[in-house]
Amino acid sequence: MDAIQRAKELEYQTIEGGTRNSSIGQLALYQKCGFKITGVDKSFFIRNYEEEILENGIQCRDIIRLTQKL
């Protein structure tokens, strides 16, 4: 990922990202790139969006937080 390389060049110590619980492909990509799941903001989309969001046949409820130490 370009963001990882750029963060290293800027001498950041960690980089963080987040994606939906229903974003199967994105969750896999983050983990393949060395990110680890560090938190879950449960019911984020239930609290903040009036309409139900479906992705991959799964209701989008939570944000999965991921972090990588650089």
Backbone torsions as a table, in degrees:
resi	resn	phi	psi	omega
1	MET	NA	136.5	177.9
2	ASP	-63.6	-33.7	-179.1
3	ALA	-62.7	-37.5	179.2
4	ILE	-65.3	-47.4	-179.9
5	GLN	-62.0	-43.3	179.7
6	ARG	-63.5	-42.7	178.6
7	ALA	-62.2	-39.3	177.0
8	LYS	-63.9	-43.3	178.8
9	GLU	-61.0	-34.4	179.5
10	LEU	-86.0	4.3	175.8
11	GLU	63.3	34.1	172.0
12	TYR	-70.6	151.9	179.0
13	GLN	-93.3	-28.9	177.5
14	THR	-142.0	158.4	174.0
15	ILE	-132.0	140.3	-176.5
16	GLU	-123.5	152.2	176.1
17	GLY	-148.5	173.9	177.8
18	GLY	-155.1	152.5	178.0
19	THR	-152.7	168.7	-178.9
20	ARG	-72.6	152.4	175.6
21	ASN	-61.1	-25.4	-177.1
22	SER	-91.1	-2.4	-177.5
23	SER	-88.5	74.6	-173.1
24	ILE	-58.6	-47.4	-179.4
25	GLY	-63.6	-41.4	179.8
26	GLN	-67.0	-40.0	177.3
27	LEU	-60.6	-41.9	178.6
28	ALA	-64.6	-44.1	-179.0
29	LEU	-61.6	-48.2	178.7
30	TYR	-54.6	-46.1	-177.0
31	GLN	-69.3	-36.4	175.5
32	LYS	-63.6	-28.3	179.7
33	CYS	-87.2	4.5	174.2
34	GLY	99.6	4.7	177.9
35	PHE	-78.5	150.7	176.0
36	LYS	-121.1	143.3	177.4
37	ILE	-69.3	125.5	-177.0
38	THR	-120.3	-4.4	178.4
39	GLY	-178.9	164.5	177.5
40	VAL	-136.2	124.2	173.0
41	ASP	-92.3	91.9	-173.1
42	LYS	-66.4	138.2	176.9
43	SER	61.5	21.1	-179.3
44	PHE	-53.8	-48.7	-176.4
45	PHE	-74.6	-26.9	175.2
46	ILE	-67.5	-42.4	-178.7
47	ARG	-71.8	-34.3	-168.2
48	ASN	-106.8	-6.4	-179.6
49	TYR	-129.7	131.4	-179.7
50	GLU	-70.3	-40.1	-176.1
51	GLU	-90.8	143.9	175.7
52	GLU	-66.3	138.3	177.4
53	ILE	-111.9	126.4	176.4
54	LEU	-115.9	138.0	178.0
55	GLU	-145.4	130.1	-178.6
56	ASN	56.3	29.5	-179.2
57	GLY	73.7	13.2	-177.5
58	ILE	-119.1	136.6	175.8
59	GLN	-70.8	130.0	177.9
60	CYS	-80.1	114.4	-178.1
61	ARG	-119.6	-47.1	-168.1
62	ASP	-115.7	155.9	167.9
63	ILE	-101.2	129.0	175.7
64	ILE	-94.6	121.1	178.9
65	ARG	-93.4	135.7	-178.9
66	LEU	-131.2	146.0	-176.9
67	THR	-137.4	146.9	173.9
68	GLN	-133.3	128.3	173.2
69	LYS	-79.7	136.6	-176.1
70	LEU	-102.6	NA	NA
